[in-house]
Amino acid sequence: MNNLEQNDEGNVFAIAYQDSGHFYVKVFDNKGKTLDTLDVSGETSLDYKSTEIVGFEEPLITTVFIPGDNLYVSTYHRI
């Protein structure tokens, strides 16, 4: 299950996900409009070889809003 995060004002949301070894964070507003899709793998120079853990449905990435509407992103790169 991916965790949906929201900023302190409750008008911007973020969800982190992994797609074929590639990490992303999608940021959208309370009307459903996509504001940005962050390419976490590209920004951090991670390759796209992170593999899933069989039987574990989590995406191996998480994000949370921190003060100032900044995003903190944590990934687990597994080969």
N, C-alpha and C positions, 0 to 999 in steps of 0.2 A: 504494500500500500504506500503510495506517495503521500507525503504530507503537504498540504496546501498552507502556505504561510501568508500572512497579511501584515501590512505596515501598521504603525500605531494609529493612523487616521482611519484605517479600514477601507481605503479607496484604491489600494494597489496590492496585488497578489502575486505570488511566485510559486512555481512548482518545478522541482528538479527531476530530471529523468535521464535514463541511459538508453541509447538506441544503437544496437550492434557495436558496443564497445566505445561509443562516442557519448560524452557527457554534455548535457544542455540544461539551461534554466530558462523557462518561459515566464515572462513578466507581463501581466495584463491588468486592466483597470476593472472597476466594479460593474462596468457595462459589458465586459467580455472582450473588449478591444485589446489585441496584442500590442503591447508597448515595445517589447524587445524580446529577442530570443538570443540568449548568451551562449556562445560556443565555448564552453568551459575547457574542453580538450584543446582547442586551438589557442586559447588565451594562456593556458598553462603549459603548453608544449607537450602534452601527454599524447602518446600514440593511441591508435584506435584498437588496441589489442586487449583491452580489459575484458575478461571473460566472466560470465555469470557463475554463480554457485548453484549447482543443480539442487532443486527442491527449495530454494530460497528466492522468493519473488521480489525482494527489494532491489531497487536500482543502483545501490552502492554509491549514491550521491545524496546529499541533503543540503538545504539552504535555510537561512533564517534572516529576517530583517534585524539590523542592529541600529542604534541611534543615528539619526541623520538620514534615514531612508536608504542606508547602505545595505548591501547584501553580503552575508558571510556564506561561503560555499565550501563544503568539505566533500572530498571524494576518496574512494578506496579503489586504487588501480590494481587490479588483480590479473596476473598473467598465468 
